[in-house]
Amino acid sequence: MKITMAHGSGGKSSAELMKTVFGTYFHNEILEKMEDAAVLDISGRIAFSTDSFVVTPVVFRGGDIGKLAVCGTVNDLLMMGARPLYLTSAYILEEGLESDLLETCVASMADTAAKAGVKIVAGDTKVVEGSGGLMINTTGIGLIPEGRDISAANLREGDAVLVSGCLGDHHACVLSHRMGLENDIQSDCAPLNDIVDALFENGVRVRAMRDITRGGLGTMLNELANTSRRGIEIEEERLPVRDEVRGFCGILGLDPLYMGNEGKMLAVVDGADAEKALAAMKGTEHGKDAVILGTVTAGGGVVMKTRLGGRRVVDMLYGEGLPRIC
Ligand code: MG
């Protein structure tokens, strides 16, 4: 079946779509009350974030837009030290969308939300004219446990900078699909609860965290350095990149430093906790390829010690990394 304007009319077809697609996969006591708004009982410091997802293709190796829409928002909450609790999901469907494709994405959204420990408590669906596309917005709320103060402003000289795994996987995967290239590069799209929980459970003094999305590691490091007015020095030799992604980047002239991921993060921790943080990350499913990448220095900017012993300034990504990957 194809989605038509009638599915967004608020009438019988809309009700049918709600029941057969969304109702099949999204259940919880809050949503099932079917009120005009979700009522949430939360007290404490809240992290609150929103993101819209417009990636094409909507299904790719290792995930789809439904999974991505949960991971993107959940990971942003996690990066502030929050425990993700609730999500909203707003779907914009283009006329002509195959309902099976929609169902695939809704099912994987529900599955990923369960894995990330969040409840989808409010939602909306609109149908617009178009050519069978699908876009999703998610907004999330998380609770920051008492005593956690996670911010780029916290960086100190001597802190260690860790990265949780290989760079560029999601970007290279989506780009491969778009270019019709045959390879086995998989998106790393994943909720990072396991890594963040492991850091705090092991008593690591975490200063700041960032998920390495659009703009890539180079951009995230610059954001941290600029906000904290510190410098960051990393070692090229330690940059984790899969051989296949490195080869792909080599052919297209892309730099893995600026390639986006959807399941990788940076953590800046007290220098004395570097090994503890590394062990904690490596003990998780999503952090097994973690490395200590460098240190925070007194000066500004980001510098990379190259394999040949030189030093290169790592700047932010300028312009838009193409195509849109999230
Ligand atoms: Mg982020």
Residues whose N, C-alpha, C, O or C-beta is under 5 A from the ligand:
A	BS01	MG	D76 D211
